[in-house]
């Protein structure tokens, strides 16, 4: 009987220990889930997110959780990455949803576009080691919309920095490859400005973010015009540096990766392809404290993304097209 009691006692003790471990694991998972729920609640308040119903809310919480875990794992990885990811306004979107909603540059059509052969900066020799056109007053504040280099060349030509109307391009530049909010090409935008004899200001023709009917009255008030545009020789980072040394340059990049979606700070060295899908502006270049060369790029996703709306992308990589294809399809307006 004593032996049976001892066996019973041992089994009971083992069962209690197992139940205890199970309870600890359940509690731990509950705390983790609760913490993520709270993080999502705080994130929703920060960005003013409201979902149509509880099912959509649960779906977005699952996606948010997956993205936060990815961000945390990336930032905690012991691989000495030069950049950090962050929980930004895209944290409840899958990567496919992010690409569909934000990246509208029609790079897949570039092969059919005839590029210019003139490049006025070809023989530029006095190239500064660093450049930041923001410090020279040639860059408007970051917007949460499309952007081009026309503002910069106007400031360099006249000394006046004017924020131009992207909505006019969306509403009125729809005859060629450019198709309003469906995306387009920077060169076609330059052509439109030339043929239209100018572009209105942001104040005159405010941004709405949806396709609209071209407002002839607003579009007739031309604040800025250009005489032409040129393309930077493709797949040549030195040529791109010569151009950026002289003015802000419109560039196309592959911004489809998850690391680009959640980029927060540092010099971006992440993996990305060359399927150009997003138009941005190269407004400078430099060298980080650890000696890494970078491009200073102005994005159009608002100041909450990246380094107050900017990203530093590694420059001088061992690929002619540059990181994310930044040297493939660069162009600029001429005064």
Secondary structure as GFF3:
##gff-version 3
##sequence-region A 1 335
A	DSSP	alpha_helix	2	47	.	.	.	ID=ss1
A	DSSP	alpha_helix	54	76	.	.	.	ID=ss2
A	DSSP	beta_strand	83	85	.	.	.	ID=ss3
A	DSSP	alpha_helix	95	102	.	.	.	ID=ss4
A	DSSP	three_ten_helix	107	112	.	.	.	ID=ss5
A	DSSP	beta_strand	131	132	.	.	.	ID=ss6
A	DSSP	alpha_helix	150	158	.	.	.	ID=ss7
A	DSSP	alpha_helix	166	172	.	.	.	ID=ss8
A	DSSP	three_ten_helix	180	182	.	.	.	ID=ss9
A	DSSP	alpha_helix	186	195	.	.	.	ID=ss10
A	DSSP	alpha_helix	216	219	.	.	.	ID=ss11
A	DSSP	beta_strand	228	231	.	.	.	ID=ss12
A	DSSP	alpha_helix	237	244	.	.	.	ID=ss13
A	DSSP	beta_strand	249	253	.	.	.	ID=ss14
A	DSSP	alpha_helix	258	261	.	.	.	ID=ss15
A	DSSP	beta_strand	263	268	.	.	.	ID=ss16
A	DSSP	beta_strand	278	287	.	.	.	ID=ss17
A	DSSP	beta_strand	293	298	.	.	.	ID=ss18
A	DSSP	beta_strand	310	314	.	.	.	ID=ss19
A	DSSP	three_ten_helix	323	325	.	.	.	ID=ss20
A	DSSP	beta_strand	331	334	.	.	.	ID=ss21
###
